[in-house]
Structure formats: structure tokens, C-alpha cells
Amino acid sequence: MVDIYILDLLVIGLLLLIVTLCSGWITRLPLSFALIYLIFGVFLGPYGVNLVQLRPNAEFLERLTEFVVIVSLFSCGLKMNRPLNPVAWSSTIRLIGFLMPICIFAIAFVAHFILEIDWGPAILLGAILAPTDPVLASEVQISDLEDREELRFGLTSEGGLNDALAFPFVYFGIHALKDTNWNNWFKQWVVVDLIWAIAAGIIMGVLVAKAIVWIDKRLQNRRRVDELMEDFVALSIILITYSLTEIVNGYGFLAVFVAGIIAQRSYHDNEKHLSQLEFTERIEKLMEVGTILLLGSLLRFPQMLQFLRQGLLVATLLIFLIRPIGAWISTIKSGYPQITRYLFGWFGIRGVGSLYYLCYALGEGLKNDLGEQIAWITYITVVVSVILHGVTATPLMKLYQRNLATRREKIASTIGVDES
């Protein structure tokens, strides 16, 4: 009898081959790669051919999703093609400074008053579902470094930052879960989890990236690194930055994103930059396959049915009400076209980042019935998001591109009339 592990490898290899060879057709369809992986994951699980029989614990999933996220965040940092000033990053400031807190506390409000969850775990649920996913949102992110579109830049930078800046709220929820008397830990949370961890993340991201790039340049001037190994410098920046930042109790996610920005600006070599970006994106795509396949195989109908109403309630309100209204409020007086504001509200894709925060919380004291409830609400929300956003990303982005082209033609014709 053939080992099931060998069959798993065969099926995954066939999936990669099919998706790769058919990618030219898939990109034209209203389907995302993540949705295809999810469907295959369910098919390979116990409700299909039952080839994937792995039931990983929370720690394994935490480490897997953690690695996927840090690679993706560095890739987002490499894509940041604007000067570092508030005007250029206005959409990011609006989406992080206003929209993310709106989403967190609106979800917490729903969880507390409708699902009757205590405030601590309710805020924790809001923080778990707050990050938009930099891994699954490639269809709506910057793909060309010359791309200056506000929508793509805003969504890419938001995905790069809110995976890190949701962490203080995760810690807030975990503290409240362990001790309902906020006076016992609130000051520590402000000083350590809010101020210190964010500052340390930014500083370490700058220092470590600059140091590695400086060393790389000096050594390359003396003797060129083997071309096959050169791109591993990017992976070393990711791992060293993340680990050193975590050692000093900073936010490694934030540090890695900042390191991507610094590395992109420090090399002054466009070919080097593009090579690192392509390398990290390949790792990201490969890890995405495994993560979403695993998620699909982990879904269990009895538990999903048990928490289906709660999960669909949270997912529906978040995707169709909370995010769109929050985005509209956050972009008041921004001057963005209406379609850009609408799409900021729609493309709040939830995915690997939420799975990481969930697994982290499960390892920090979120257990028993409450842990299962929050876990399945999160799983259901991620699945709904992968399906809805996977189906709508391609047609909506095509509509957006047509709208931009029409606006440019109107502007050009107006200028032409004025000149005449």
C-alpha cells in the first residue's frame, strides 16, 4: 500500500503544476489562487478523498502562519514606492489610524452585545479579525514598482502595517482575558505593548536592515557573492530583523515591514531590488499554497454548523457594513474618487494574519469553549472572505482600471479644450 504522505506530495505537485500552467487563464477568471487552494484543501480533507490527515496543533499553525506573514510583510515593504512623508502616505494613515480601530471596536461591540462575549475576549476577537491580509491580497496590491495608484498603494501599505499594529489590541484582549481588573495591567500595556514595542519595531527595522545592507555592499565590492545565493540576503534580513526585534520585545512584524522599506531605498540598484522582490514573492506564494490547503483540510462541518450563525453574523457585518462604513468615514475629505473609497471599503481581505493571531491567542490562554467559539468564528470569517474577495477581486479591479482610464481621458480632453 502506498504511503499517504507520498500521495500527498503527488497531489500537491499536480496542483502546483496545474495552477502554474493554467495561471494565464486563471488570472482572467473571477477566481483567486487562494480560493482554488481552499477548495482543493477541502477536497483533500476528510470530506473529500481524505489524503490530508494532518491535524496540527496551535503552535505548529502559529509558526507556519508567522513565517508566511513575515515574508509577506517584507515583500510589502519592498513595494513601497513613495517618499516617507505624511502627504504621500495619507491613505495609509487614514486606513491605519481610523479604519483599523473602527473595525476592532465595532467587532468587539457586536461580540459583546449580540454574542454575549465578555469585553476582554470581544476586543481580542476584534483584534484577530482586524488585519487585512498581505498574503492573499496580491490581486489588489502593487504589482509594478512604477504603479502610483492610490488604491493599490493604500491596500498594500495597510496590509503591511495593520498585521503589526493590531498586536497591541491582541495583547489588550489577552490581558483582559486573564485579569478583568484593567487597573492591574493597563499602564504596563500602554508603556510596554503600545509605546515600547512599536518604537522598538521601527528602530530595529531601520538599524538591522541598514547594517546588513552596509555589510553586503562592502563584501560585494571585494568579492561578488554567488548569483544563486545572492537573493538569500533578503531572507537573512527578514529572519535577523524579526528575531532581534522579538528579543528586545518589539513588534517583529512591524520591524520586518520597515526593513523592507529601508532595504529597497538602501541598495540604489533596481535590479537587486526587483530580484529580492521576486524571490520573496515566490517564497510567499509557495507558503500560501500550503497554508490555505491546510486550512481547507482542517474545516469540520459539525463545528462549522455549531458556530455558523455567529460566524456568518460577524463576517457579514464586517465585510458588508463595518469595513465599508469605516472606510467611507476614514476617507472623508480625502479627495479620492468615489470608486476608490468604495473599493477601500470592500477589499478588507482576511486570511493568514488572522489565523496567526488566533493561534497566538490560543497559546496565550484562550482555551475551552470560548477558544473554540472564537476560533470557528475566525475560520468562518476567513473562508467567507476568501470566497467573496476571491470571486470579486478580478472583475472589480478591471472596473477600477476602466474607471481610471475614463477619468484620464476626460482630464486630457479638458486640458486640450482649455489649450485650444
N, C-alpha and C positions, 0 to 999 in steps of 0.2 A: 504493500500500500504506500502511495506517495505521501511524503511528509507534507502536512498542511502549510507549513512555513514555505516550502518550495512552491506550492500552488499560489500562496500569497504573492511571492516575488514574481511569478509568471503573470498573474492578473495585473499587478501594479505596473509591470513592464509593458504589458499590452495597452493598459490605459494611457501611460505616458506616450507610447508610440502613436496611438490613435489621436490623442489630443494634440500632439505636436504636428503630425502630418495634416490634420484637419483644421489647424488653428486659423488658416486663411479664411475658411468658411465660417468657423465658429464666431470670429470677430464680427461678422456681418449679421449674425443672428441675435435675437433678443435673449441671449443667454450669457452668463458669466462663466468663467472657468470654475469658480468656486461652487456654483450651483451644480455643474457637471460632477465635480468631485464629491459633493454631498450626496447626490443621487447614487453614484457608484458606491459610496460608503454604506448607504442603507442597503443596497443590493448585495454587498459583500458581507453584511452583518447577519444576525440571527433571523431576520425577516426576509432574507434572500437566500443566497447559496451557503451562508454560514461559513465562509472562508476565514474572515477576520474574527477570531475568537478571543482576542486580547482584551482584557478588562483592566486597564492601567489604573493605578491609584492616583490620588490628587497630586502627590508630589511629582510623579512622572509627567503628568499633564502640565503641571506648573512649569517644570524645567523645559519641556518641549515648547510650550507657547512662549515662555520667556525668551528663548533663543530666537524664535521666529520674529518676535516683536523687536528685539534689539537690532537685528539685521535690517528689518524694515524701516526702523526709525533712522538708522544711519543712512539708508538709501534716500529717505525723505530729506534729510539734511543736505545730502549731495545735490538734490534737485532745487534747493532754494537759490533762485537766480535774481534776487533783488538786494539792493543795498540795505544795511541794517539800520533803518530809521523808522520811527512810528508811522510816518505817512505811507511808506512803501508797504508796511505790514498792517495797514489799517483793518483789512478784512480779518486777518488772524487775531488781532486784538479784540475785535468785536465778537468773533466766534468763541474765543477762549475766555475773555473777560466777562461776557454777558451770557452767551448761549449755553456754555457748559454748566455754570451754576444754575441757570434756569432749568435745564434738563435734570440735574441731580436732585434739586429740591422739589420739582414737580413730580418726579417719580417717587420720591420719599413721601410726598403728600398723598399720592394715590395708594402707596403701600400701607401707610399708617391708617388713613381714614376709610379706605374701601376694603383692603385685605386684612386690616386689623393687626398689622405687624408693629411692634414697638419702634419708637423713633430711631434707636441706635441701628438695628438691622435694616430699617427702612432707608436710612441715609446710606448705609452700606450698599444696599441694592441699587440706589440711585448712582452711586459712585462706580459700581461694577458695570452698569449699563451706559455710563457717560461717555467712555472713549469711542470715537469713530475709528474705524479700523484702517490702518495704513497698509495692511496686508491684502485685504480683499477689495480695496477701492482703487486698484490700478487703472480701471477703465475711466475714472473721473479725475485722475491726478495728472500732474505734469509728466508728459512723456518726451517732450523735446525741450532742451535747455533754453531754447530761444522763445519758448511759449510764454507770453506775458498776460494771458487771460486771467482775469480776477477770480473767476470761479475755480479754475484748476489750482491756481496758487493758494487760494484760501482753503480749499479742501485738503490739499497736500500738507500745508503748514499746520492746519488744525489737527489732522491725523498724526502729525509728528509730535505735537505738543500736548494734546489732551490725554494721550496714553501715559504721559509722565505727570501732568498736573492734576489728574484725577486721584493720584496717590494720596495726597493729604486728606481727601474726603474718605478714602478707603480706611486710612488709619483712624480717622474720626469715628467712623462706624464701628471699627473693631474695638476701640477704646470704650465706646458707649455700650457695646455688646458685653464687654467684660465687667464694666462698672457703670451703673446707671447714674451715679453721682458725678456729674460733669466737673464739679469743683475740684475733684481729686486729681484730674489729669489735663484739664483744659489748657492751663498755662504751659505745661510741658508740650502739649500738642502744638500750640502756637509757636513756641521757641524752636523746638526740635523738628517736628514733622512739617511745619509750614515754612518758617523762615530759614533755618539752617539747611534743611535738606534741599530746598530749591536753590539757595545760594551756592551750596557745595556742588550741586549738579552742574550749574552754569560754569563755575570756576574750573572744575575738574575737566569738563568737556573742552574748554579752551586750552588749558595748560597741557593736558595729556596729548591732545591732537597736535598742538604746535610742537611739542617735544619730539614726538615720533616723526613728524614730517621733517623737522630740522635734522634729526639723525639720518633719516632716509636720504635726504638731499646730499648730506656730507659724504655718506658712504657711496652713493651712486656716482659722485664726482670722481671718486678714487677707482672704483671698480663696479661696473654695471652688474646688477642682480640678474640672475637667470630669468628670462622672459616668462617662463611658465610659472615661476614663483612670485613674480612681482606684485600681482594683484592680491596676494595674501597679506600685504601690508594693510589693506583695508580691513581684513578680518582681524588682524592684530590690533588695529586702532579700536575696533568695536569691543573686543574682549578685554583689553587692558583698561580702556576707559571705563567700561562698565564695572569691572571688578574693583578697581581702585576707588571709584566713587562709592560703591556699596561698602567698602571697608571703612570709609570716613562717614558713613551714614548719610550719604547724599542720595539723590534720586538718579540711579544709573540710566534709566530711560531718558531722562532729560539730558544727561551728560552725553549720551551717545548721539542724540539728535544734534546737539550743539557741536559735537566733534565732527559730524558730517558737514556742517556748515563751514567750520574752520578748515577742515581738510580741503574742501572744494576751493576755498579762497587762498590757501597757502601754497599750493603747488604751482600755480600760474602756468599750468600745462594742460591744455584742453584734452589732449589725447589720454593723458594719465587720468584725468577726471572721468572721462567717458568710460575708460577701461574699468575703473573702480566701480562706477555705477552699474555697468553691465554685469560685472562679477557678483556684486551684492544682490542684484535683482534676480540672477539665476539661482543663487542660494535661497532667496526668499520664495521664489516660485516653487522650487523643489520641496521646501519645507511646508509650503502651503498645501501641496498635494497630500502629504502625509497627515497633516493636522486636520484638514477637513474630511478626508477619508475616515480618519479615526473618529471624528465627531459623528459622522453618519452611522458608523458601526456601533456607536455607544447608545444611540437613541433606543429607548424602550417604550413600547406602546402603553403598557399599564401605567407607568409613571407619568407619561405624557398626557394620557387621558385624565389621570387624577388631578393634574395641575393645569389642564388645558385651558379652562376658563380664565384662571388667574394669569397664565402666560399670555394668552391672546389679548386679555384686557390691557396688560402692561405694554405689550408690543404694539397693539393698535393705537393706544393713546400716545405712545412715544413717537411712532412713525408718522401718524396722520394728524396729530394735534399738537403735542408738546414741542417737538422739534420744529415743525413749520411755523408755529406761532412765535416760538422763541427766536428763530432765525429772522422772522419779519421784524420783531421788536429790536433785535440786535443790529439790524441794518437800517434803522430809521435815519434819515438824513445822510445816508452814505453816498447817494448819487448813483448807486448801481442800477442797471436796468431791472425791470420787474422780473424778467425771466431768470436773471442771476439770483435775485433774492428768493424766488420760488425754489430754484434748484439747490441753493444753500440749505433750504428747509427740508428738501426731500432726501438729499444724499447724506444722511447720517447713518452710514453703514456700520452695523455692529458685527463683531466677529472675534478674532483671535485675542485682541486686547481684553475684551470682556471675559473670555474663557480664562485668561491668565489671572485676572483679578479675582475671579470666582475661586480658582484653585488656591490662590494665595490666602484668601479669607478662610477657606476650608482648613488650611493648615494652621491658621491662627486662632482657632476657637469657634468657628461657625460649624456647628455639628447638629446631629439628631434631626428631628422633624423640621426645624427651622432651616437647617442647612440644606436639606433635601428640597424644601419648598423654594428657597432662593435659587438653588442650582437648576431646578427644572424650569422656573420662570426665565432664567438666563438662557438655558438651552433653547427654549421655545422662541424667545425673542431673537436669538441669533439665527435660528432656522428661518423664521419668518422674514428677517432682514435679508438673508442670503437669497431667498426665493424672490421677494419683491424687488429688491435692488438689482439682483442678477437679471431679471426679466426686463426691467425698465432702463437700465443704465445705457445700453447702446442706442435705443430709439430716442431717448431724451437728450443725449449728448449730440446726436445728429440734428435734432430740432434746434438745440442751442447753437450749433455751428451755423445752421442756415439763418437763424435769427441774427447772429453776429455779422454774417455776410451781407444781409439785407441792410443792417444799420450802417455798415461801412459804405455800401453803395449810396445810401441816402445822404450820408455826410459828404461823400465825394461829389455827388451831383449838386448838393447845396453850395459847396465850395466853388464848383465850376460855374454855377449861375452867378454867384457873387463876383467872381473874377471877370465874367463877361460884362 
